[in-house]
Amino acid sequence: MSDPAEVLALLCAALGDRVDTDPASLAAARADKSGHAAPGTPLAVVRAASVADVQETLRIATATRTPVVARGAGTGLAGGANAGAGEIALSVRAMERILEVRPADLLAVVEPGILNADLNAALAEHGLWWAPDPASRAISTVGGNIATGAGGLLCAKYGVVRDAVLGVDLVLADGRLLHLGHRTVKGVTGLDLTSLVIGSEGTLGVVVGATLKLRRLIPGGVCTVAATFADVRTAAEASAAVTASGAQPAIMELMDSASLAAVHALLHLDAPTAGAAQLTIQTDGPAAVAEAEAIADVLARAGGTVAVSHDLAEGERLLAIRRSMHPAMESLGTTLIEDVSVPRSALPAMFDEIARVEREHGVVIPTVAHAGDGNLHPNFLFEGVPDAAGIVEVPEHIWAAADDLFRAALRLGGTLTGEHGIGVLKRRWLADELGEDQWELQRRITRVFDPAGILNPGKVFAP
Ligand SMILES: Cc1cc2nc3c(=O)[nH]c(=O)nc-3n(C[C@H](O)[C@H](O)[C@H](O)COP(=O)(O)OP(=O)(O)OC[C@H]3O[C@@H](n4cnc5c(N)ncnc54)[C@H](O)[C@@H]3O)c2cc1C
């Protein structure tokens, strides 16, 4: 690696005021929303305004062997966008234009820095939407959603990012621009490199454009079914029964008693019954009413106390309880927000495992789940002292409990991360799930894209 001062001089000469060295900007680029920060401070934040800016930055980075960390909005929960000592943080947040919307072809071409919610507000004017709906949609970028392979509440019915991207424009580490994928519904020409880039967390290249697969806005209203259960296992069994019944809710969210109690306290609602867990389910489209009634039947037979609402505002009020989970956890202390996924029928067993981990490790793990797709977010609560940058490192006893929980998810046929990615926080478990041979193969694939190893080094793959 070259002298940082030389690298900075090259960047400034090529990119002028797009190179930001303000100490506050450098400090902010060290961290995402995971609570983890990179050691040291990056040498610059490059605020790219064009594809050419990204190419120029990467050419300089390759020539000087300087690591580059791509960044969208920095809302990631795995530490993937954290830039540290000697690294360039390459922000594409300012590249936020919608270049094309083609209602007849159900596609849009966008720059990577546009926020998910801003894109959807613009698409709504055409009667269209891009389905991936992370709870962070108002604050996260489409490029970040692609790089993490994000999911959300509606994904069980409408798919995750992987189902909603036709192609990406990718700048390689040496500055070359690739146009991956296609604009057609079908397309099997060559290897599917678009899929490879989705979820690659900035290790293969920088996404500078995306061709997105759109849907028409769903006609008809929505119905919301709220059901409470005596305990979380019964609620999890009920959600598995809904899936097994063949019903396809648009949203099916599960909250355990600890998360429900925390949100009720935050929103100043009456305290829920002790130990009670809740399922909140939404159906949509022309068959919404009939589907909601069928689901209510399944839930009642599974032991739930069920209420059905056809009122949109009431539905939003019920979902707001689920959406308030993050602020509720913040009000309880510091959290490690986890993200395992299991086959949907294994949800009850996974909740048993979480209860076991709580008992055996003496920790508290309020948990919510996208029960429609088997993706759980166990939140490990702990006390900690923030460092100068306001970051609290996760203590070892919490990692030990998390390790136990990850291994339980893998035993149940699950996976380490459903939607947040590996980043730095989970890289030490990657080989446990992939096995040594696949880990090595994946590592070598990153080297084909990035022979000098300058793209997000240390992320996903432990050094
Ligand atoms: C309150 C809250 C709720 C959340 N809810 C959800 C949820 O429901 N579902 C979900 O999936 N996630 C959720 N997240 C996590 C986060 O919002 C997502 O991972 C999101 O996709 C990250 O987007 P970003 O623009 O903030 O990316 P960043 O945090 O900036 O980056 C994330 C990763 O992508 C890489 N990257 C970013 N942009 C590019 C690019 N253009 N090219 C190459 N690599 C790039 C970075 O290097 C990093 O590895 C939540 C986060 C918060 C704070």
The ligand as an ORCA input file, in Angstrom:
! r2SCAN-3c Opt
* xyz 0 1
  C     -33.970      0.286     11.767
  C     -33.390     -0.694     10.775
  C     -34.214     -1.649     10.222
  C     -33.703     -2.563      9.290
  N     -34.548     -3.472      8.728
  C     -34.077     -4.310      7.789
  C     -34.959     -5.250      7.162
  O     -36.154     -5.322      7.441
  N     -34.438     -6.072      6.211
  C     -33.124     -6.008      5.853
  O     -32.720     -6.770      4.965
  N     -32.273     -5.146      6.435
  C     -32.715     -4.284      7.378
  N     -31.850     -3.399      7.964
  C     -30.417     -3.409      7.590
  C     -30.031     -2.428      6.431
  O     -30.931     -1.345      6.350
  C     -29.961     -3.182      5.118
  O     -28.899     -4.112      5.157
  C     -29.764     -2.266      3.880
  O     -29.914     -3.045      2.706
  C     -28.427     -1.552      3.855
  O     -28.489     -0.503      2.900
  P     -27.500      0.749      3.017
  O     -27.741      1.629      1.851
  O     -27.633      1.395      4.334
  O     -26.099      0.001      2.873
  P     -24.754      0.188      3.723
  O     -25.007     -0.057      5.168
  O     -24.118      1.471      3.356
  O     -23.880     -1.016      3.141
  C     -24.212     -2.351      3.403
  C     -23.247     -3.277      2.663
  O     -23.404     -3.133      1.260
  C     -22.204     -2.663      0.646
  N     -22.624     -1.668     -0.350
  C     -23.445     -0.605     -0.169
  N     -23.653      0.028     -1.327
  C     -22.948     -0.645     -2.271
  C     -22.758     -0.478     -3.670
  N     -23.336      0.502     -4.355
  N     -21.960     -1.360     -4.318
  C     -21.356     -2.374     -3.658
  N     -21.514     -2.578     -2.336
  C     -22.294     -1.723     -1.659
  C     -21.358     -2.124      1.771
  O     -19.977     -2.244      1.482
  C     -21.781     -3.009      2.924
  O     -21.072     -4.219      2.873
  C     -32.329     -2.505      8.935
  C     -31.503     -1.530      9.509
  C     -32.018     -0.647     10.418
  C     -31.108      0.396     11.003
*
